[in-house]
Amino acid sequence: MKSYYRVMLGKKSAHAPACFSGGFIGTDFGISTLREQRRIVAKVEQLMALVDTLETQLAAGRATAEKLLSALVAELTGTKNNGQALKPAASARRGRPRKS
């Protein structure tokens, strides 16, 4: 990368040269050892598995939230989720109490 900076010091613009223009010819790029590459791949796979787990948990959480919201609306409106009326709770009744 030192040669890149030497080239850039002589230019007035700050953009990086395109790869096909030869700006990187003669520049050494380090390649990780096979052992390090395998470690990186294993870490990426571990992180992807974690992402899959989190996505599953989020989907389950959303489903639970939908069920809770549906139950709350049903409770507040006095209807079941399928449109049938629910029996109002004893504390929610108005008027005279029923005779038993």
ROFI-344999 format. One record per atom (N, C-alpha, C, O): residue number from 1; residue in three letters; atom name; x, y, z. Coordinates in Angstrom, 3 decimals. Layout:
<atoms>
k: NUM, r: ALA, a: CA, x: X, y: Y, z: Z
...
</atoms>
This chain:
<atoms>
k: 1, r: MET, a: N, x: 0.818, y: -1.195, z: 0.000
k: 1, r: MET, a: CA, x: 0.000, y: 0.000, z: 0.000
k: 1, r: MET, a: C, x: 0.860, y: 1.256, z: 0.000
k: 1, r: MET, a: O, x: 0.374, y: 2.331, z: -0.354
k: 2, r: LYS, a: N, x: 2.117, y: 1.145, z: 0.386
k: 2, r: LYS, a: CA, x: 2.979, y: 2.319, z: 0.392
k: 2, r: LYS, a: C, x: 3.116, y: 2.898, z: -1.002
k: 2, r: LYS, a: O, x: 3.126, y: 4.117, z: -1.173
k: 3, r: SER, a: N, x: 3.224, y: 2.019, z: -2.016
k: 3, r: SER, a: CA, x: 3.367, y: 2.517, z: -3.379
k: 3, r: SER, a: C, x: 2.102, y: 3.258, z: -3.810
k: 3, r: SER, a: O, x: 2.187, y: 4.224, z: -4.569
k: 4, r: TYR, a: N, x: 0.948, y: 2.830, z: -3.345
k: 4, r: TYR, a: CA, x: -0.305, y: 3.517, z: -3.649
k: 4, r: TYR, a: C, x: -0.259, y: 4.936, z: -3.103
k: 4, r: TYR, a: O, x: -0.640, y: 5.880, z: -3.795
k: 5, r: TYR, a: N, x: 0.203, y: 5.094, z: -1.866
k: 5, r: TYR, a: CA, x: 0.265, y: 6.423, z: -1.272
k: 5, r: TYR, a: C, x: 1.308, y: 7.301, z: -1.971
k: 5, r: TYR, a: O, x: 1.114, y: 8.510, z: -2.100
k: 6, r: ARG, a: N, x: 2.404, y: 6.701, z: -2.417
k: 6, r: ARG, a: CA, x: 3.402, y: 7.469, z: -3.162
k: 6, r: ARG, a: C, x: 2.805, y: 7.986, z: -4.468
k: 6, r: ARG, a: O, x: 3.057, y: 9.124, z: -4.863
k: 7, r: VAL, a: N, x: 2.013, y: 7.146, z: -5.137
k: 7, r: VAL, a: CA, x: 1.368, y: 7.563, z: -6.382
k: 7, r: VAL, a: C, x: 0.365, y: 8.665, z: -6.095
k: 7, r: VAL, a: O, x: 0.290, y: 9.640, z: -6.842
k: 8, r: MET, a: N, x: -0.412, y: 8.527, z: -5.021
k: 8, r: MET, a: CA, x: -1.464, y: 9.481, z: -4.703
k: 8, r: MET, a: C, x: -0.899, y: 10.831, z: -4.264
k: 8, r: MET, a: O, x: -1.550, y: 11.856, z: -4.468
k: 9, r: LEU, a: N, x: 0.285, y: 10.860, z: -3.672
k: 9, r: LEU, a: CA, x: 0.868, y: 12.127, z: -3.234
k: 9, r: LEU, a: C, x: 1.142, y: 13.058, z: -4.401
k: 9, r: LEU, a: O, x: 1.062, y: 14.278, z: -4.255
k: 10, r: GLY, a: N, x: 1.461, y: 12.501, z: -5.543
k: 10, r: GLY, a: CA, x: 1.768, y: 13.317, z: -6.712
k: 10, r: GLY, a: C, x: 0.543, y: 13.787, z: -7.480
k: 10, r: GLY, a: O, x: 0.671, y: 14.583, z: -8.410
k: 11, r: LYS, a: N, x: -0.647, y: 13.307, z: -7.109
k: 11, r: LYS, a: CA, x: -1.867, y: 13.666, z: -7.828
k: 11, r: LYS, a: C, x: -2.626, y: 14.743, z: -7.073
k: 11, r: LYS, a: O, x: -2.481, y: 14.897, z: -5.861
k: 12, r: LYS, a: N, x: -3.434, y: 15.482, z: -7.812
k: 12, r: LYS, a: CA, x: -4.237, y: 16.530, z: -7.196
k: 12, r: LYS, a: C, x: -5.600, y: 16.008, z: -6.738
k: 12, r: LYS, a: O, x: -6.211, y: 16.605, z: -5.851
k: 13, r: SER, a: N, x: -6.088, y: 14.915, z: -7.318
k: 13, r: SER, a: CA, x: -7.384, y: 14.370, z: -6.914
k: 13, r: SER, a: C, x: -7.174, y: 13.314, z: -5.843
k: 13, r: SER, a: O, x: -6.095, y: 12.734, z: -5.723
k: 14, r: ALA, a: N, x: -8.212, y: 13.077, z: -5.076
k: 14, r: ALA, a: CA, x: -8.108, y: 12.143, z: -3.965
k: 14, r: ALA, a: C, x: -8.774, y: 10.810, z: -4.250
k: 14, r: ALA, a: O, x: -8.840, y: 9.962, z: -3.360
k: 15, r: HIS, a: N, x: -9.269, y: 10.595, z: -5.461
k: 15, r: HIS, a: CA, x: -9.948, y: 9.327, z: -5.742
k: 15, r: HIS, a: C, x: -8.926, y: 8.208, z: -5.934
k: 15, r: HIS, a: O, x: -7.785, y: 8.442, z: -6.333
k: 16, r: ALA, a: N, x: -9.360, y: 7.015, z: -5.645
k: 16, r: ALA, a: CA, x: -8.496, y: 5.848, z: -5.800
k: 16, r: ALA, a: C, x: -8.464, y: 5.434, z: -7.258
k: 16, r: ALA, a: O, x: -9.491, y: 5.508, z: -7.933
k: 17, r: PRO, a: N, x: -7.339, y: 5.007, z: -7.757
k: 17, r: PRO, a: CA, x: -7.264, y: 4.568, z: -9.155
k: 17, r: PRO, a: C, x: -8.029, y: 3.272, z: -9.357
k: 17, r: PRO, a: O, x: -8.124, y: 2.452, z: -8.443
k: 18, r: ALA, a: N, x: -8.568, y: 3.089, z: -10.537
k: 18, r: ALA, a: CA, x: -9.269, y: 1.857, z: -10.845
k: 18, r: ALA, a: C, x: -8.268, y: 0.708, z: -10.919
k: 18, r: ALA, a: O, x: -7.102, y: 0.921, z: -11.252
k: 19, r: CYS, a: N, x: -8.705, y: -0.475, z: -10.618
k: 19, r: CYS, a: CA, x: -7.821, y: -1.637, z: -10.611
k: 19, r: CYS, a: C, x: -7.244, y: -1.919, z: -11.995
k: 19, r: CYS, a: O, x: -6.106, y: -2.375, z: -12.105
k: 20, r: PHE, a: N, x: -8.006, y: -1.656, z: -13.044
k: 20, r: PHE, a: CA, x: -7.531, y: -1.972, z: -14.388
k: 20, r: PHE, a: C, x: -6.529, y: -0.948, z: -14.919
k: 20, r: PHE, a: O, x: -5.917, y: -1.169, z: -15.964
k: 21, r: SER, a: N, x: -6.356, y: 0.164, z: -14.214
k: 21, r: SER, a: CA, x: -5.431, y: 1.186, z: -14.710
k: 21, r: SER, a: C, x: -3.985, y: 0.879, z: -14.361
k: 21, r: SER, a: O, x: -3.082, y: 1.611, z: -14.766
k: 22, r: GLY, a: N, x: -3.755, y: -0.182, z: -13.624
k: 22, r: GLY, a: CA, x: -2.392, y: -0.559, z: -13.281
k: 22, r: GLY, a: C, x: -1.902, y: 0.079, z: -11.998
k: 22, r: GLY, a: O, x: -0.718, y: -0.020, z: -11.676
k: 23, r: GLY, a: N, x: -2.779, y: 0.727, z: -11.264
k: 23, r: GLY, a: CA, x: -2.387, y: 1.399, z: -10.024
k: 23, r: GLY, a: C, x: -1.917, y: 0.440, z: -8.949
k: 23, r: GLY, a: O, x: -1.233, y: 0.857, z: -8.015
k: 24, r: PHE, a: N, x: -2.263, y: -0.827, z: -9.055
k: 24, r: PHE, a: CA, x: -1.895, y: -1.796, z: -8.025
k: 24, r: PHE, a: C, x: -0.825, y: -2.775, z: -8.504
k: 24, r: PHE, a: O, x: -0.480, y: -3.713, z: -7.786
k: 25, r: ILE, a: N, x: -0.306, y: -2.568, z: -9.689
k: 25, r: ILE, a: CA, x: 0.726, y: -3.476, z: -10.187
k: 25, r: ILE, a: C, x: 1.970, y: -3.327, z: -9.326
k: 25, r: ILE, a: O, x: 2.421, y: -2.215, z: -9.053
k: 26, r: GLY, a: N, x: 2.507, y: -4.436, z: -8.912
k: 26, r: GLY, a: CA, x: 3.699, y: -4.425, z: -8.077
k: 26, r: GLY, a: C, x: 3.403, y: -4.298, z: -6.596
k: 26, r: GLY, a: O, x: 4.321, y: -4.343, z: -5.776
k: 27, r: THR, a: N, x: 2.142, y: -4.141, z: -6.242
k: 27, r: THR, a: CA, x: 1.761, y: -4.034, z: -4.835
k: 27, r: THR, a: C, x: 1.505, y: -5.423, z: -4.290
k: 27, r: THR, a: O, x: 0.785, y: -6.214, z: -4.899
k: 28, r: ASP, a: N, x: 2.090, y: -5.720, z: -3.150
k: 28, r: ASP, a: CA, x: 1.887, y: -7.018, z: -2.510
k: 28, r: ASP, a: C, x: 0.637, y: -6.981, z: -1.647
k: 28, r: ASP, a: O, x: 0.432, y: -6.058, z: -0.859
k: 29, r: PHE, a: N, x: -0.187, y: -7.996, z: -1.812
k: 29, r: PHE, a: CA, x: -1.370, y: -8.157, z: -0.976
k: 29, r: PHE, a: C, x: -1.186, y: -9.420, z: -0.171
k: 29, r: PHE, a: O, x: -0.920, y: -10.487, z: -0.724
k: 30, r: GLY, a: N, x: -1.328, y: -9.302, z: 1.129
k: 30, r: GLY, a: CA, x: -1.180, y: -10.470, z: 1.982
k: 30, r: GLY, a: C, x: -2.387, y: -11.380, z: 1.898
k: 30, r: GLY, a: O, x: -3.529, y: -10.920, z: 1.915
k: 31, r: ILE, a: N, x: -2.130, y: -12.657, z: 1.807
k: 31, r: ILE, a: CA, x: -3.201, y: -13.648, z: 1.812
k: 31, r: ILE, a: C, x: -3.075, y: -14.429, z: 3.107
k: 31, r: ILE, a: O, x: -1.995, y: -14.898, z: 3.466
k: 32, r: SER, a: N, x: -4.180, y: -14.558, z: 3.792
k: 32, r: SER, a: CA, x: -4.176, y: -15.287, z: 5.056
k: 32, r: SER, a: C, x: -3.788, y: -16.742, z: 4.828
k: 32, r: SER, a: O, x: -3.984, y: -17.296, z: 3.747
k: 33, r: THR, a: N, x: -3.240, y: -17.336, z: 5.861
k: 33, r: THR, a: CA, x: -2.896, y: -18.751, z: 5.777
k: 33, r: THR, a: C, x: -4.171, y: -19.571, z: 5.663
k: 33, r: THR, a: O, x: -5.258, y: -19.099, z: 5.995
k: 34, r: LEU, a: N, x: -4.028, y: -20.792, z: 5.193
k: 34, r: LEU, a: CA, x: -5.192, y: -21.666, z: 5.059
k: 34, r: LEU, a: C, x: -5.858, y: -21.883, z: 6.408
k: 34, r: LEU, a: O, x: -7.084, y: -21.944, z: 6.505
k: 35, r: ARG, a: N, x: -5.049, y: -21.997, z: 7.438
k: 35, r: ARG, a: CA, x: -5.589, y: -22.181, z: 8.787
k: 35, r: ARG, a: C, x: -6.439, y: -20.956, z: 9.188
k: 35, r: ARG, a: O, x: -7.527, y: -21.107, z: 9.744
k: 36, r: GLU, a: N, x: -5.935, y: -19.758, z: 8.903
k: 36, r: GLU, a: CA, x: -6.667, y: -18.530, z: 9.229
k: 36, r: GLU, a: C, x: -7.937, y: -18.409, z: 8.391
k: 36, r: GLU, a: O, x: -8.974, y: -17.978, z: 8.893
k: 37, r: GLN, a: N, x: -7.856, y: -18.790, z: 7.109
k: 37, r: GLN, a: CA, x: -9.045, y: -18.753, z: 6.255
k: 37, r: GLN, a: C, x: -10.125, y: -19.691, z: 6.779
k: 37, r: GLN, a: O, x: -11.306, y: -19.345, z: 6.789
k: 38, r: ARG, a: N, x: -9.718, y: -20.871, z: 7.210
k: 38, r: ARG, a: CA, x: -10.689, y: -21.833, z: 7.766
k: 38, r: ARG, a: C, x: -11.301, y: -21.300, z: 9.054
k: 38, r: ARG, a: O, x: -12.490, y: -21.496, z: 9.307
k: 39, r: ARG, a: N, x: -10.490, y: -20.625, z: 9.870
k: 39, r: ARG, a: CA, x: -11.006, y: -20.037, z: 11.106
k: 39, r: ARG, a: C, x: -12.033, y: -18.950, z: 10.782
k: 39, r: ARG, a: O, x: -13.066, y: -18.850, z: 11.443
k: 40, r: ILE, a: N, x: -11.744, y: -18.136, z: 9.761
k: 40, r: ILE, a: CA, x: -12.671, y: -17.076, z: 9.360
k: 40, r: ILE, a: C, x: -13.973, y: -17.672, z: 8.835
k: 40, r: ILE, a: O, x: -15.058, y: -17.201, z: 9.175
k: 41, r: VAL, a: N, x: -13.864, y: -18.709, z: 8.007
k: 41, r: VAL, a: CA, x: -15.064, y: -19.367, z: 7.467
k: 41, r: VAL, a: C, x: -15.895, y: -19.967, z: 8.593
k: 41, r: VAL, a: O, x: -17.121, y: -19.857, z: 8.588
k: 42, r: ALA, a: N, x: -15.239, y: -20.597, z: 9.552
k: 42, r: ALA, a: CA, x: -15.964, y: -21.185, z: 10.681
k: 42, r: ALA, a: C, x: -16.683, y: -20.101, z: 11.486
k: 42, r: ALA, a: O, x: -17.815, y: -20.302, z: 11.926
k: 43, r: LYS, a: N, x: -16.033, y: -18.965, z: 11.678
k: 43, r: LYS, a: CA, x: -16.649, y: -17.868, z: 12.426
k: 43, r: LYS, a: C, x: -17.839, y: -17.298, z: 11.665
k: 43, r: LYS, a: O, x: -18.869, y: -16.988, z: 12.264
k: 44, r: VAL, a: N, x: -17.704, y: -17.160, z: 10.346
k: 44, r: VAL, a: CA, x: -18.818, y: -16.658, z: 9.535
k: 44, r: VAL, a: C, x: -19.989, y: -17.633, z: 9.594
k: 44, r: VAL, a: O, x: -21.137, y: -17.209, z: 9.730
k: 45, r: GLU, a: N, x: -19.716, y: -18.931, z: 9.495
k: 45, r: GLU, a: CA, x: -20.785, y: -19.926, z: 9.591
k: 45, r: GLU, a: C, x: -21.455, y: -19.877, z: 10.957
k: 45, r: GLU, a: O, x: -22.674, y: -20.018, z: 11.056
k: 46, r: GLN, a: N, x: -20.671, y: -19.679, z: 12.007
k: 46, r: GLN, a: CA, x: -21.224, y: -19.568, z: 13.357
k: 46, r: GLN, a: C, x: -22.136, y: -18.334, z: 13.448
k: 46, r: GLN, a: O, x: -23.222, y: -18.403, z: 14.023
k: 47, r: LEU, a: N, x: -21.693, y: -17.226, z: 12.888
k: 47, r: LEU, a: CA, x: -22.504, y: -16.009, z: 12.912
k: 47, r: LEU, a: C, x: -23.777, y: -16.158, z: 12.077
k: 47, r: LEU, a: O, x: -24.833, y: -15.654, z: 12.461
k: 48, r: MET, a: N, x: -23.682, y: -16.846, z: 10.940
k: 48, r: MET, a: CA, x: -24.870, y: -17.072, z: 10.118
k: 48, r: MET, a: C, x: -25.879, y: -17.963, z: 10.839
k: 48, r: MET, a: O, x: -27.087, y: -17.754, z: 10.729
k: 49, r: ALA, a: N, x: -25.382, y: -18.952, z: 11.573
k: 49, r: ALA, a: CA, x: -26.278, y: -19.798, z: 12.364
k: 49, r: ALA, a: C, x: -26.970, y: -18.962, z: 13.446
k: 49, r: ALA, a: O, x: -28.152, y: -19.153, z: 13.731
k: 50, r: LEU, a: N, x: -26.228, y: -18.048, z: 14.035
k: 50, r: LEU, a: CA, x: -26.816, y: -17.155, z: 15.042
k: 50, r: LEU, a: C, x: -27.878, y: -16.262, z: 14.417
k: 50, r: LEU, a: O, x: -28.923, y: -16.026, z: 15.024
k: 51, r: VAL, a: N, x: -27.625, y: -15.765, z: 13.219
k: 51, r: VAL, a: CA, x: -28.607, y: -14.943, z: 12.511
k: 51, r: VAL, a: C, x: -29.870, y: -15.754, z: 12.238
k: 51, r: VAL, a: O, x: -30.980, y: -15.254, z: 12.416
k: 52, r: ASP, a: N, x: -29.704, y: -17.010, z: 11.803
k: 52, r: ASP, a: CA, x: -30.868, y: -17.870, z: 11.559
k: 52, r: ASP, a: C, x: -31.679, y: -18.071, z: 12.833
k: 52, r: ASP, a: O, x: -32.908, y: -18.018, z: 12.807
k: 53, r: THR, a: N, x: -30.985, y: -18.303, z: 13.950
k: 53, r: THR, a: CA, x: -31.667, y: -18.482, z: 15.233
k: 53, r: THR, a: C, x: -32.429, y: -17.224, z: 15.622
k: 53, r: THR, a: O, x: -33.577, y: -17.298, z: 16.062
k: 54, r: LEU, a: N, x: -31.789, y: -16.070, z: 15.460
k: 54, r: LEU, a: CA, x: -32.446, y: -14.808, z: 15.809
k: 54, r: LEU, a: C, x: -33.644, y: -14.534, z: 14.914
k: 54, r: LEU, a: O, x: -34.664, y: -14.032, z: 15.386
k: 55, r: GLU, a: N, x: -33.536, y: -14.856, z: 13.629
k: 55, r: GLU, a: CA, x: -34.674, y: -14.680, z: 12.724
k: 55, r: GLU, a: C, x: -35.843, y: -15.568, z: 13.135
k: 55, r: GLU, a: O, x: -36.998, y: -15.145, z: 13.081
k: 56, r: THR, a: N, x: -35.545, y: -16.792, z: 13.544
k: 56, r: THR, a: CA, x: -36.593, y: -17.707, z: 14.011
k: 56, r: THR, a: C, x: -37.254, y: -17.159, z: 15.269
k: 56, r: THR, a: O, x: -38.478, y: -17.190, z: 15.400
k: 57, r: GLN, a: N, x: -36.438, y: -16.658, z: 16.195
k: 57, r: GLN, a: CA, x: -36.983, y: -16.085, z: 17.426
k: 57, r: GLN, a: C, x: -37.830, y: -14.848, z: 17.138
k: 57, r: GLN, a: O, x: -38.872, y: -14.649, z: 17.762
k: 58, r: LEU, a: N, x: -37.390, y: -14.021, z: 16.202
k: 58, r: LEU, a: CA, x: -38.176, y: -12.839, z: 15.833
k: 58, r: LEU, a: C, x: -39.518, y: -13.237, z: 15.223
k: 58, r: LEU, a: O, x: -40.546, y: -12.633, z: 15.529
k: 59, r: ALA, a: N, x: -39.509, y: -14.244, z: 14.369
k: 59, r: ALA, a: CA, x: -40.758, y: -14.707, z: 13.751
k: 59, r: ALA, a: C, x: -41.708, y: -15.247, z: 14.819
k: 59, r: ALA, a: O, x: -42.911, y: -14.985, z: 14.780
k: 60, r: ALA, a: N, x: -41.164, y: -15.995, z: 15.764
k: 60, r: ALA, a: CA, x: -41.998, y: -16.524, z: 16.848
k: 60, r: ALA, a: C, x: -42.542, y: -15.392, z: 17.708
k: 60, r: ALA, a: O, x: -43.696, y: -15.428, z: 18.135
k: 61, r: GLY, a: N, x: -41.715, y: -14.394, z: 17.958
k: 61, r: GLY, a: CA, x: -42.157, y: -13.237, z: 18.740
k: 61, r: GLY, a: C, x: -43.255, y: -12.466, z: 18.037
k: 61, r: GLY, a: O, x: -44.212, y: -12.015, z: 18.666
k: 62, r: ARG, a: N, x: -43.112, y: -12.315, z: 16.722
k: 62, r: ARG, a: CA, x: -44.154, y: -11.622, z: 15.961
k: 62, r: ARG, a: C, x: -45.462, y: -12.403, z: 15.992
k: 62, r: ARG, a: O, x: -46.536, y: -11.817, z: 16.132
k: 63, r: ALA, a: N, x: -45.371, y: -13.730, z: 15.862
k: 63, r: ALA, a: CA, x: -46.582, y: -14.562, z: 15.907
k: 63, r: ALA, a: C, x: -47.258, y: -14.449, z: 17.267
k: 63, r: ALA, a: O, x: -48.482, y: -14.354, z: 17.354
k: 64, r: THR, a: N, x: -46.454, y: -14.459, z: 18.328
k: 64, r: THR, a: CA, x: -47.003, y: -14.315, z: 19.677
k: 64, r: THR, a: C, x: -47.648, y: -12.944, z: 19.840
k: 64, r: THR, a: O, x: -48.723, y: -12.831, z: 20.429
k: 65, r: ALA, a: N, x: -47.004, y: -11.909, z: 19.327
k: 65, r: ALA, a: CA, x: -47.563, y: -10.554, z: 19.423
k: 65, r: ALA, a: C, x: -48.893, y: -10.464, z: 18.681
k: 65, r: ALA, a: O, x: -49.831, y: -9.826, z: 19.160
k: 66, r: GLU, a: N, x: -48.977, y: -11.105, z: 17.505
k: 66, r: GLU, a: CA, x: -50.236, y: -11.100, z: 16.760
k: 66, r: GLU, a: C, x: -51.336, y: -11.806, z: 17.546
k: 66, r: GLU, a: O, x: -52.472, y: -11.335, z: 17.594
k: 67, r: LYS, a: N, x: -50.995, y: -12.938, z: 18.161
k: 67, r: LYS, a: CA, x: -51.986, y: -13.670, z: 18.955
k: 67, r: LYS, a: C, x: -52.444, y: -12.846, z: 20.152
k: 67, r: LYS, a: O, x: -53.633, y: -12.803, z: 20.468
k: 68, r: LEU, a: N, x: -51.490, y: -12.191, z: 20.816
k: 68, r: LEU, a: CA, x: -51.853, y: -11.362, z: 21.970
k: 68, r: LEU, a: C, x: -52.727, y: -10.185, z: 21.553
k: 68, r: LEU, a: O, x: -53.702, y: -9.862, z: 22.232
k: 69, r: LEU, a: N, x: -52.385, y: -9.548, z: 20.447
k: 69, r: LEU, a: CA, x: -53.180, y: -8.426, z: 19.965
k: 69, r: LEU, a: C, x: -54.581, y: -8.884, z: 19.587
k: 69, r: LEU, a: O, x: -55.570, y: -8.220, z: 19.898
k: 70, r: SER, a: N, x: -54.650, y: -10.020, z: 18.918
k: 70, r: SER, a: CA, x: -55.952, y: -10.564, z: 18.531
k: 70, r: SER, a: C, x: -56.796, y: -10.892, z: 19.757
k: 70, r: SER, a: O, x: -57.994, y: -10.607, z: 19.789
k: 71, r: ALA, a: N, x: -56.168, y: -11.490, z: 20.763
k: 71, r: ALA, a: CA, x: -56.892, y: -11.810, z: 21.993
k: 71, r: ALA, a: C, x: -57.339, y: -10.543, z: 22.717
k: 71, r: ALA, a: O, x: -58.433, y: -10.499, z: 23.279
k: 72, r: LEU, a: N, x: -56.498, y: -9.517, z: 22.705
k: 72, r: LEU, a: CA, x: -56.858, y: -8.256, z: 23.351
k: 72, r: LEU, a: C, x: -58.039, y: -7.599, z: 22.648
k: 72, r: LEU, a: O, x: -58.969, y: -7.125, z: 23.300
k: 73, r: VAL, a: N, x: -58.001, y: -7.571, z: 21.329
k: 73, r: VAL, a: CA, x: -59.113, y: -6.992, z: 20.569
k: 73, r: VAL, a: C, x: -60.380, y: -7.787, z: 20.815
k: 73, r: VAL, a: O, x: -61.453, y: -7.208, z: 20.987
k: 74, r: ALA, a: N, x: -60.269, y: -9.109, z: 20.834
k: 74, r: ALA, a: CA, x: -61.442, y: -9.950, z: 21.091
k: 74, r: ALA, a: C, x: -62.003, y: -9.681, z: 22.485
k: 74, r: ALA, a: O, x: -63.219, y: -9.629, z: 22.670
k: 75, r: GLU, a: N, x: -61.129, y: -9.514, z: 23.446
k: 75, r: GLU, a: CA, x: -61.576, y: -9.241, z: 24.817
k: 75, r: GLU, a: C, x: -62.253, y: -7.874, z: 24.902
k: 75, r: GLU, a: O, x: -63.282, y: -7.732, z: 25.562
k: 76, r: LEU, a: N, x: -61.689, y: -6.889, z: 24.250
k: 76, r: LEU, a: CA, x: -62.253, y: -5.542, z: 24.320
k: 76, r: LEU, a: C, x: -63.552, y: -5.412, z: 23.549
k: 76, r: LEU, a: O, x: -64.437, y: -4.654, z: 23.947
k: 77, r: THR, a: N, x: -63.676, y: -6.140, z: 22.453
k: 77, r: THR, a: CA, x: -64.892, y: -6.034, z: 21.639
k: 77, r: THR, a: C, x: -65.944, y: -7.063, z: 22.009
k: 77, r: THR, a: O, x: -67.091, y: -6.964, z: 21.573
k: 78, r: GLY, a: N, x: -65.563, y: -8.058, z: 22.815
k: 78, r: GLY, a: CA, x: -66.518, y: -9.082, z: 23.216
k: 78, r: GLY, a: C, x: -66.778, y: -10.108, z: 22.128
k: 78, r: GLY, a: O, x: -67.829, y: -10.749, z: 22.131
k: 79, r: THR, a: N, x: -65.865, y: -10.275, z: 21.214
k: 79, r: THR, a: CA, x: -66.020, y: -11.262, z: 20.151
k: 79, r: THR, a: C, x: -64.829, y: -12.198, z: 20.149
k: 79, r: THR, a: O, x: -63.756, y: -11.881, z: 20.663
k: 80, r: LYS, a: N, x: -65.051, y: -13.370, z: 19.551
k: 80, r: LYS, a: CA, x: -63.947, y: -14.298, z: 19.374
k: 80, r: LYS, a: C, x: -63.202, y: -13.926, z: 18.105
k: 80, r: LYS, a: O, x: -63.660, y: -13.101, z: 17.315
k: 81, r: ASN, a: N, x: -62.064, y: -14.539, z: 17.927
k: 81, r: ASN, a: CA, x: -61.275, y: -14.252, z: 16.738
k: 81, r: ASN, a: C, x: -62.003, y: -14.650, z: 15.463
k: 81, r: ASN, a: O, x: -61.745, y: -14.081, z: 14.402
k: 82, r: ASN, a: N, x: -62.929, y: -15.640, z: 15.555
k: 82, r: ASN, a: CA, x: -63.652, y: -16.076, z: 14.358
k: 82, r: ASN, a: C, x: -64.975, y: -15.334, z: 14.183
k: 82, r: ASN, a: O, x: -65.790, y: -15.711, z: 13.341
k: 83, r: GLY, a: N, x: -65.189, y: -14.293, z: 14.963
k: 83, r: GLY, a: CA, x: -66.370, y: -13.463, z: 14.787
k: 83, r: GLY, a: C, x: -67.534, y: -13.819, z: 15.698
k: 83, r: GLY, a: O, x: -68.528, y: -13.093, z: 15.707
k: 84, r: GLN, a: N, x: -67.460, y: -14.894, z: 16.460
k: 84, r: GLN, a: CA, x: -68.546, y: -15.255, z: 17.365
k: 84, r: GLN, a: C, x: -68.454, y: -14.426, z: 18.635
k: 84, r: GLN, a: O, x: -67.362, y: -14.077, z: 19.082
k: 85, r: ALA, a: N, x: -69.604, y: -14.116, z: 19.210
k: 85, r: ALA, a: CA, x: -69.641, y: -13.280, z: 20.413
k: 85, r: ALA, a: C, x: -69.143, y: -14.060, z: 21.617
k: 85, r: ALA, a: O, x: -69.415, y: -15.251, z: 21.765
k: 86, r: LEU, a: N, x: -68.424, y: -13.378, z: 22.455
k: 86, r: LEU, a: CA, x: -67.987, y: -13.961, z: 23.726
k: 86, r: LEU, a: C, x: -68.977, y: -13.574, z: 24.807
k: 86, r: LEU, a: O, x: -69.663, y: -12.558, z: 24.696
k: 87, r: LYS, a: N, x: -69.051, y: -14.385, z: 25.856
k: 87, r: LYS, a: CA, x: -69.847, y: -14.001, z: 27.009
k: 87, r: LYS, a: C, x: -69.071, y: -12.925, z: 27.754
k: 87, r: LYS, a: O, x: -67.902, y: -13.131, z: 28.079
k: 88, r: PRO, a: N, x: -69.685, y: -11.795, z: 28.027
k: 88, r: PRO, a: CA, x: -68.958, y: -10.759, z: 28.745
k: 88, r: PRO, a: C, x: -68.592, y: -11.227, z: 30.141
k: 88, r: PRO, a: O, x: -69.314, y: -12.011, z: 30.756
k: 89, r: ALA, a: N, x: -67.473, y: -10.743, z: 30.630
k: 89, r: ALA, a: CA, x: -67.048, y: -11.087, z: 31.989
k: 89, r: ALA, a: C, x: -68.039, y: -10.502, z: 32.977
k: 89, r: ALA, a: O, x: -68.714, y: -9.518, z: 32.675
k: 90, r: ALA, a: N, x: -68.129, y: -11.101, z: 34.154
k: 90, r: ALA, a: CA, x: -69.097, y: -10.681, z: 35.165
k: 90, r: ALA, a: C, x: -68.897, y: -9.209, z: 35.529
k: 90, r: ALA, a: O, x: -69.877, y: -8.493, z: 35.733
k: 91, r: SER, a: N, x: -67.688, y: -8.760, z: 35.613
k: 91, r: SER, a: CA, x: -67.429, y: -7.365, z: 35.981
k: 91, r: SER, a: C, x: -67.763, y: -6.404, z: 34.851
k: 91, r: SER, a: O, x: -67.888, y: -5.201, z: 35.082
k: 92, r: ALA, a: N, x: -67.909, y: -6.910, z: 33.643
k: 92, r: ALA, a: CA, x: -68.175, y: -6.055, z: 32.496
k: 92, r: ALA, a: C, x: -69.671, y: -5.888, z: 32.245
k: 92, r: ALA, a: O, x: -70.058, y: -5.047, z: 31.434
k: 93, r: ARG, a: N, x: -70.527, y: -6.669, z: 32.920
k: 93, r: ARG, a: CA, x: -71.976, y: -6.570, z: 32.710
k: 93, r: ARG, a: C, x: -72.498, y: -5.270, z: 33.296
k: 93, r: ARG, a: O, x: -72.017, y: -4.762, z: 34.309
k: 94, r: ARG, a: N, x: -73.509, y: -4.760, z: 32.605
k: 94, r: ARG, a: CA, x: -74.141, y: -3.526, z: 33.081
k: 94, r: ARG, a: C, x: -75.604, y: -3.811, z: 33.392
k: 94, r: ARG, a: O, x: -76.177, y: -4.793, z: 32.920
k: 95, r: GLY, a: N, x: -76.168, y: -2.975, z: 34.156
k: 95, r: GLY, a: CA, x: -77.572, y: -3.172, z: 34.504
k: 95, r: GLY, a: C, x: -77.743, y: -4.088, z: 35.712
k: 95, r: GLY, a: O, x: -76.806, y: -4.311, z: 36.479
k: 96, r: ARG, a: N, x: -78.949, y: -4.609, z: 35.862
k: 96, r: ARG, a: CA, x: -79.244, y: -5.466, z: 37.013
k: 96, r: ARG, a: C, x: -78.570, y: -6.818, z: 36.862
k: 96, r: ARG, a: O, x: -78.440, y: -7.333, z: 35.751
k: 97, r: PRO, a: N, x: -78.145, y: -7.389, z: 37.973
k: 97, r: PRO, a: CA, x: -77.570, y: -8.739, z: 37.919
k: 97, r: PRO, a: C, x: -78.645, y: -9.741, z: 37.536
k: 97, r: PRO, a: O, x: -79.818, y: -9.535, z: 37.849
k: 98, r: ARG, a: N, x: -78.273, y: -10.811, z: 36.871
k: 98, r: ARG, a: CA, x: -79.190, y: -11.858, z: 36.485
k: 98, r: ARG, a: C, x: -79.653, y: -12.621, z: 37.706
k: 98, r: ARG, a: O, x: -78.919, y: -12.793, z: 38.679
k: 99, r: LYS, a: N, x: -80.916, y: -13.082, z: 37.627
k: 99, r: LYS, a: CA, x: -81.424, y: -13.922, z: 38.704
k: 99, r: LYS, a: C, x: -80.989, y: -15.355, z: 38.454
k: 99, r: LYS, a: O, x: -81.068, y: -15.851, z: 37.331
k: 100, r: SER, a: N, x: -80.536, y: -16.006, z: 39.494
k: 100, r: SER, a: CA, x: -80.103, y: -17.393, z: 39.342
k: 100, r: SER, a: C, x: -81.191, y: -18.348, z: 39.650
k: 100, r: SER, a: O, x: -80.990, y: -19.560, z: 39.570
</atoms>
